[in-house]
């Protein structure tokens, strides 16, 4: 048995939603009375200065520790991590970025001394992997410094990201406002493209874009399609984790053969553990099968898709930087320039640097440039993200990992309450360090994910991640790594031989093969909506914002939405329906996606303590404040919800499994929350205090829309009524928009997740 949404169930769940809303309102009224005076607590006195860091002769170490870098303790920051009770790397945009690594020439030599643990870890990984563009593709220490500076500017609102939280009344970060230009009827900006450089579609960004481009050509080989890629079109040397059922889309849409998919699969394992330890109530643990249990090679996937794309007549332009897009009535004109840093083809001389822009013309531009896309940033007005998922991790080798690998992996796990974490690491490196609040800290709820790696039976990939807003006090990536080295041995159950992780590294018992770090941004107003006049442009993958704010990136979301993406783009090109209003149906409002924002909020600990909180902060104090929900509230909430979701179908996983694959369905979501309210009513006021009234009210609206979408999908999508309505529509544009809306009803209610996903 698994919950299958139906009109009768929708009515029942609608009633449940109203009951939940009434309970929430009552709880809010009760909880707000005595807690306003407990909004903030006095910050602890700064810890005593710690001994100064030590030097290193290598290039990596010279960047990690340098005169002028800030030590938390020396600057008056909190010292070691304190329990609260006493707790896709956003590479700078592909064009127009100002994020650069600190110059080695500006780093004075340090006195010789022993290297830090993080230093040793990066030294071990040097030369072991090839870096690529995209989130997580850069793994060097130089890349970490760039990422930390980019993340710092994003938090301070001075560049690197975009947007902003309403409570942070900071200056909007700069962004390129003329990357996309409206040329108008007389096309004043557009240049004449070179002969043969006119296309039906140009895909900008190839790592994920190659899959959609290949599917379009497999559907209609008469199309002329090009891919523009700033670097080399290649996948990175690591594992992407996915479910086998999701890989079927690659075969179904003619991107890869079944044999090529099997070639790309490097490892398969079960089960995957889901768990949240809660000291008070024991927590929740369960094993699930066939969720993110396949490790595939991005290098093989991208290479095979590229070969297929070229065989179908597609064109790939590598080492080419997109400088901008001019939209005219006759087409979109793409301004290109060679990127000499990433293989533009020149010899690096002055003439190459002054190379004139080339121009392509396309009927449609498809943005696949990820979360840092300059097109997306301009469309969002340079807004800072509303939330991020901050990730650090490693792929490491140890005999001690062999037994854990035989038991499978962890999909999501937590074993600590929310913790108070300083903003900066000890010896924080980088030019931005001195600009952050030296004694800042914020509460962070840490989660973990681990997989057996395909590189060997003793190799294991481990991620530590946290959801948070973009407050200035949030931890740096270097600080996250510092915490990672403290807690990873506990999480993985390593025998430290009476010493520390550093001792195991020094002895060679643990060897780091790859270090990973990322800042995955997300926006409440997603998928993205383009401004008026932006005809002939659409987006896919992370650039579209169609991925869940709870996920690490867009590969899984791209595959799940591939059927409607390929159908919609193919129909748009076939019928020349390329206006902004029609193309917006490719990235429509999806209420189940919008509802995940409350989940992201509920899984993040508030920053608090700095006096610049939003108007609803009185309902969301720091978790260690007097009268607060307590530092265990996040684990308690997740444990209760997941337990009831599992119990909905007697532990078979029919309600839980879609949720674990970022597909929210009304039955599983509301059914589990209703059981939490009935069985654990004391948890409700704590949830309201933690999440806040406004996000809950907003969530209830999205849930109501999800129920409506479910009913409309049943009424129109699964009956003959839709075809009757379509026949009555007066134009190709109207019929195109109607079909896209039908898809929105299906995907927006989670009805696209069928029993085939469980086979």
Helices and strands as residue ranges (DSSP letters): H 7-32, G 36-38, H 59-64, E 82-83, G 104-106, H 117-125, H 141-156, E 180-184, E 198-204, H 209-219, E 225-229, E 239-242, H 244-252, H 258-264, E 265-268, E 272-276, E 284-288, E 294-297, H 298-311, E 315-318, E 320-328, E 331-338, G 340-342, H 350-353, E 358-367, H 374-379, E 387-397, H 401-407, E 409-414, E 419-422, G 433-435, E 441-444, E 447-452, E 459-468, H 477-492, H 501-507, E 511-522, E 537-539, G 541-544, H 555-575, H 580-583, G 584-587, H 591-602, G 617-619, H 633-647, H 656-660, H 666-679, H 681-691, H 693-712, I 713-717, H 721-728, H 732-748, G 755-758
